[in-house]
Amino acid sequence: MKKILILTAVFLLGVSFANAQTKPAPGTDTDSLSYVFYLYYNNGQLFGDRDYAVKYDVVSEKFVPEVVGATSYKGEIVNSKFEVVKIFQFDPQKGDFNFNMGKVSIRGSYAPDGSRANFYDPSGRPILSISVSASAICDGDGFCNAQIGEDSKTCPADCQAVINFPVPSNTQLPVVDEGFNLFGFDLIQIVTYAIGGLGVGFIAWLGWKWWKKRKEGDFPLLPPTPPSAPIFPPSPPQL
C-alpha cells in the first residue's frame, strides 16, 4: 500500500512538472497561461521559497482572479519599460486567520512582455520583487521575431499590426481630351503667353521711341550757326 502511495505521488508530481514551463513555446495562446509564485508567508511578510531555485513557473492554466477581502495583498507585472501590464490580488492566508507561517503558492496573470513581479502588502507597501523576464516572449528589441512567438498580439511593441489597405479597382476612368499639348502646356496657355510677350515687346518699343525722341530734342543733330562779325560805324573825316 505504501508503494502505491509513493508511485501515485511521483506520478502527480510528474504531471505537475509536465504542465509547468519557464517560457511558453512559440504559438502558445498566452491568454491560457498564468504564473505560479512559490513564496513563504511569515506573519504578514512574503519571501521567495528557498526550496526553489526559480521562484515561479508558467503553467498552462487560464488565470482566474481570486476572491479576496478588504485586506488583500496585491501583485503587479511590469515590463522592461516599467509599465504595469497586469494586476492581481491574493490572500496568502486563504481566509485562514490561524495560518501565520508556511509555504504558499500565489497565482498571477501571465504577461508575454513581463519583466518583474512586484508584491505589496494590504497597506500598499512593497515587500517583494521577483524577476520573470526569463519567461517573457516579447523582448522589446524593436524586431518582430516570430521564431520565439512574437506577433502583433504577444508583442505589439515589436510587431506592428498589419493594416489592410483597400485594393484599387480595375475600372478604367474615362479618357478626357485635353487638346493640343506641348511641353506640358495646352493651346490656350501657349496663345496667352504669346499675346502677353507681344504686348510687352510693343510697350518696350514705344518706350524706346519716346526715349530716342527726347534725346534728339535735348541734343540737336546740327550744330547752331555761329554769330556774324560785328559791324562798326564809319569813322568821322579828319580835318
Secondary structure as UniProt FT lines:
FT   HELIX           2..19
FT   STRAND          20..21
FT   TURN            26..27
FT   HELIX           30..32
FT   STRAND          34..42
FT   TURN            43..44
FT   STRAND          45..48
FT   TURN            50..51
FT   STRAND          56..59
FT   TURN            70..71
FT   STRAND          73..78
FT   TURN            80..81
FT   STRAND          84..90
FT   TURN            92..95
FT   TURN            97..98
FT   STRAND          101..109
FT   TURN            112..113
FT   STRAND          116..120
FT   TURN            122..123
FT   STRAND          126..131
FT   HELIX           133..135
FT   HELIX           146..148
FT   TURN            152..154
FT   TURN            156..158
FT   STRAND          181..182
FT   TURN            183..184
FT   STRAND          185..186
FT   HELIX           187..218
//
